[in-house]
Amino acid sequence: MQSPFRAALPIVLTTAALVAFATNSVLCRLALGDGKIDACSFTAVRLGAGAITLFLLVAARKPRSNHTAGSWMGAFFLCLYAIPFSFAYLQLDTGTGALLLFGAVQLTMIGFGFGVGERPGALEWWGLIGAAGGVVYLVFPGVTAPHPVGASLMVLAGIGWGLYSIAGKSVGDPTLTTAANFRRAAIVAIPLSFTAIPWMTLSTFGVLLAAASGAIASGLGYAVWYAALKHLTATRAALVQLAVPALAAAGGVLFVGETVTLRLAIASGLILGSIALGTFGRSRAPAA
């Protein structure tokens, strides 16, 4: 019989990862919204801090071997997410950015799930349709629609994160793999940031926010997410991540001083309700 701790572990891991993802959006918006740091420097500090934190964590565990962990493909997907993410938040508020990000993540991961033979049940289908409809409603042109360039960049970031999450389902040690991927991504992002020296903006607070995003919300958060992915199908992983926009929007109100528009509130309600429908639909479905 499975112990209560082991039964609850997937929920604990998934919840911790989702909170970390929402915190990333808040920290990024705090840093970039008031010009405390430029987007290139934020990305470089974030990935560098994440790489250092994970290196120390792995070193403390003294693994037998780590030379084969991670991949350059994983690092590419990580950069494909992290770089557009920072630039998108120059033009988007916290909740809207997170909603676009994880809407794109959802569609990427569900498309992969279809490709490998996952077939949602009836309630999951309605959940997916409702969630996608919420994202479409959010970006539909109108008075409160997000900036098109920022929205496009965040969708690109979502595709990158979706591909990174898919790659994470087949890894061995999640912490080891995340550490190796961050190290490779930092090798790419830090030199790249020097090309933006003419536009560089740095402040102590901005660097600290970027470091916190990298060390805690990204490095440790992604290691936890990779561990949680072991217990989730691609469809379920896509669905649960759509809880992040509501958490991020709340963080934006509490810590960034943003307001929640009616469009964002309606879209969030539609998406979160659809998540619940799809998730509980899977849990109540009879075993095949």
C-alpha positions in Angstrom: 0.0 0.0 0.0 1.3 3.4 -1.0 2.3 5.6 2.0 0.4 9.0 2.4 3.7 10.8 1.9 4.4 9.1 -1.4 0.8 9.7 -2.5 1.1 13.4 -1.7 4.6 13.9 -3.2 3.4 14.7 -6.7 1.0 17.3 -5.4 3.6 18.9 -3.2 6.2 19.0 -6.0 3.8 20.4 -8.6 2.4 23.1 -6.3 5.9 24.2 -5.3 6.9 24.4 -9.0 3.9 26.4 -9.9 4.5 28.9 -7.1 8.1 29.3 -8.3 6.9 29.9 -11.9 4.5 32.6 -10.8 7.3 34.2 -8.6 9.5 34.4 -11.7 6.9 36.5 -13.5 6.6 38.9 -10.5 10.4 39.2 -10.0 10.9 39.9 -13.7 8.2 42.5 -13.8 9.5 44.2 -10.7 13.0 44.4 -12.2 12.1 45.4 -15.7 8.9 47.4 -15.2 10.7 50.4 -13.6 13.9 50.0 -15.5 16.0 48.7 -12.6 17.9 46.4 -15.1 17.8 45.8 -18.8 16.3 42.7 -20.3 19.7 41.2 -21.5 21.4 41.7 -18.2 18.4 40.3 -16.3 18.5 37.1 -18.4 22.3 36.7 -18.0 22.2 37.3 -14.2 19.2 35.0 -13.9 20.7 32.1 -15.8 24.1 32.7 -14.1 22.7 32.7 -10.6 20.6 29.6 -11.4 23.7 27.8 -12.7 25.8 28.7 -9.6 23.0 27.7 -7.2 22.4 24.3 -8.9 26.2 23.7 -9.2 26.5 24.1 -5.4 23.5 21.9 -4.8 24.8 19.1 -7.0 28.3 19.5 -5.5 26.9 19.1 -2.0 25.3 15.8 -3.0 28.6 14.5 -4.5 27.0 12.5 -7.4 29.2 9.8 -8.9 29.1 11.2 -12.4 27.6 14.3 -14.0 29.5 14.6 -17.3 26.6 13.2 -19.4 23.8 15.1 -17.6 21.7 17.6 -19.6 22.2 18.5 -23.2 22.8 21.5 -25.5 19.3 20.9 -26.9 17.9 21.4 -23.4 20.0 24.5 -23.0 18.7 25.8 -26.3 15.1 25.3 -25.2 15.9 27.1 -21.9 17.4 30.1 -23.7 14.5 30.0 -26.2 12.3 30.5 -23.1 14.4 32.8 -21.0 15.4 35.5 -23.5 12.0 36.3 -25.1 10.5 36.1 -21.6 12.6 39.0 -20.3 11.9 41.2 -23.4 8.2 40.4 -23.4 7.9 41.8 -19.8 9.0 45.2 -21.0 5.6 45.5 -22.5 3.3 43.2 -20.6 1.9 43.2 -17.1 2.5 40.3 -14.8 -0.8 38.4 -15.1 -1.2 38.9 -18.9 2.4 37.8 -19.6 1.9 34.6 -17.5 -1.4 33.8 -19.1 0.1 34.1 -22.6 3.2 32.1 -21.6 1.4 29.1 -20.2 -1.3 29.2 -22.9 1.5 28.6 -25.4 3.1 26.0 -23.1 -0.2 24.2 -22.9 -0.7 24.0 -26.7 2.9 22.9 -27.2 2.8 20.1 -24.6 -0.7 18.9 -25.7 0.4 18.8 -29.3 3.3 16.6 -28.2 1.0 14.4 -26.2 -1.2 13.8 -29.3 1.9 12.9 -31.2 2.9 10.2 -28.8 -0.6 8.7 -28.5 -2.1 10.5 -25.5 -5.9 10.9 -26.1 -7.9 13.2 -23.8 -11.3 12.1 -22.6 -14.5 14.1 -23.3 -14.1 16.4 -20.2 -10.4 16.9 -20.9 -11.3 18.0 -24.5 -13.8 20.5 -23.1 -11.2 21.7 -20.7 -8.6 22.1 -23.4 -11.0 24.0 -25.7 -12.1 26.3 -22.8 -8.5 27.0 -21.8 -7.5 27.8 -25.4 -10.6 30.0 -25.8 -9.6 32.0 -22.7 -6.2 32.7 -24.2 -7.7 33.7 -27.5 -10.1 36.0 -25.7 -7.3 37.6 -23.8 -5.2 38.5 -26.9 -8.2 39.4 -29.2 -7.8 43.0 -30.4 -9.5 45.6 -28.3 -8.9 48.4 -25.9 -7.3 46.2 -23.2 -5.5 43.7 -25.5 -1.8 43.3 -24.7 1.0 44.8 -26.9 1.4 42.6 -30.0 5.2 42.5 -29.9 5.2 41.6 -26.2 2.5 39.0 -26.7 4.4 37.4 -29.6 7.6 37.2 -27.6 5.8 35.6 -24.7 4.2 33.0 -27.0 7.7 32.2 -28.3 8.9 31.9 -24.7 6.0 29.5 -24.0 6.9 27.3 -26.9 10.5 27.2 -25.6 9.3 26.3 -22.1 6.9 23.6 -23.4 9.7 22.0 -25.3 12.0 22.1 -22.3 9.3 20.5 -20.1 8.8 17.8 -22.7 12.5 17.1 -22.7 12.4 16.9 -18.9 10.1 13.9 -18.9 12.8 11.6 -20.1 15.7 12.7 -17.9 17.3 10.7 -15.1 18.3 12.9 -12.1 16.2 16.1 -12.4 18.6 18.3 -10.3 21.6 17.1 -12.1 20.0 17.6 -15.5 18.7 21.1 -14.6 22.1 22.1 -13.3 23.8 21.0 -16.5 21.3 22.7 -18.7 21.6 26.0 -16.8 25.4 25.8 -17.0 25.2 25.5 -20.8 22.5 28.2 -21.1 24.6 30.6 -19.0 27.6 30.0 -21.3 25.4 31.2 -24.2 23.5 34.0 -22.5 26.2 35.8 -20.5 28.5 36.6 -23.5 25.4 37.5 -25.5 24.5 40.1 -22.9 27.7 42.1 -23.7 26.3 42.9 -27.1 23.8 45.1 -25.4 26.3 47.2 -23.4 25.2 50.5 -25.1 21.8 49.9 -23.7 22.8 48.3 -20.4 21.0 49.4 -17.2 22.1 48.0 -13.9 21.1 48.7 -10.3 21.8 46.8 -7.1 18.1 46.0 -6.6 17.7 45.0 -10.2 20.6 42.6 -10.0 19.3 41.1 -6.7 15.9 40.6 -8.3 17.4 38.8 -11.3 19.6 36.7 -9.0 16.6 35.7 -6.9 14.7 34.8 -10.0 17.6 32.6 -11.2 18.7 31.0 -7.9 15.4 30.3 -6.3 12.4 30.7 -8.7 14.3 29.3 -11.7 17.1 27.0 -10.7 15.5 25.3 -7.7 12.0 25.7 -9.1 12.8 24.0 -12.4 14.6 21.1 -10.6 11.4 20.6 -8.6 9.4 20.8 -11.8 11.5 18.1 -13.5 10.9 15.9 -10.5 7.1 16.6 -10.7 7.1 15.7 -14.4 7.8 12.1 -13.5 4.2 11.9 -12.2 2.4 13.8 -14.9 1.3 13.0 -18.4 2.1 15.7 -21.1 -1.6 16.7 -21.1 -1.8 17.0 -17.3 1.4 18.9 -17.1 0.1 21.4 -19.6 -3.2 21.8 -17.8 -1.8 22.3 -14.3 0.7 25.0 -15.4 -2.3 27.2 -16.4 -2.9 27.8 -12.7 0.3 30.0 -12.8 -1.3 33.1 -14.4 -3.8 33.5 -11.6 -1.0 33.2 -9.1 1.1 35.7 -11.1 -1.7 38.2 -11.4 -2.3 38.1 -7.7 1.5 38.7 -7.2 1.3 41.6 -9.6 -1.4 43.2 -7.6 0.2 42.7 -4.3 3.9 43.4 -5.1 3.9 45.4 -8.4 0.9 47.6 -7.8 -0.9 46.4 -11.0 -4.6 46.3 -11.5 -6.7 43.4 -12.8 -8.6 44.3 -15.9 -12.1 42.8 -16.6 -10.6 41.0 -19.7 -7.9 39.4 -17.6 -10.4 38.4 -14.9 -12.7 36.8 -17.4 -9.9 35.0 -19.2 -8.4 33.8 -16.0 -11.8 32.5 -14.8 -12.4 30.7 -18.1 -8.9 29.1 -18.1 -8.8 28.1 -14.5 -12.3 26.6 -14.7 -11.3 24.7 -17.8 -8.2 23.4 -16.0 -10.4 22.0 -13.2 -12.8 20.4 -15.7 -10.0 18.8 -17.6 -8.0 17.7 -14.5 -10.9 16.2 -12.6 -12.2 14.7 -15.8 -9.0 12.7 -16.1 -9.0 11.6 -12.4 -12.6 10.4 -12.6 -12.2 8.6 -15.9 -12.3 4.8 -15.6 -9.0 3.0 -16.3 -8.7 1.5 -19.8 
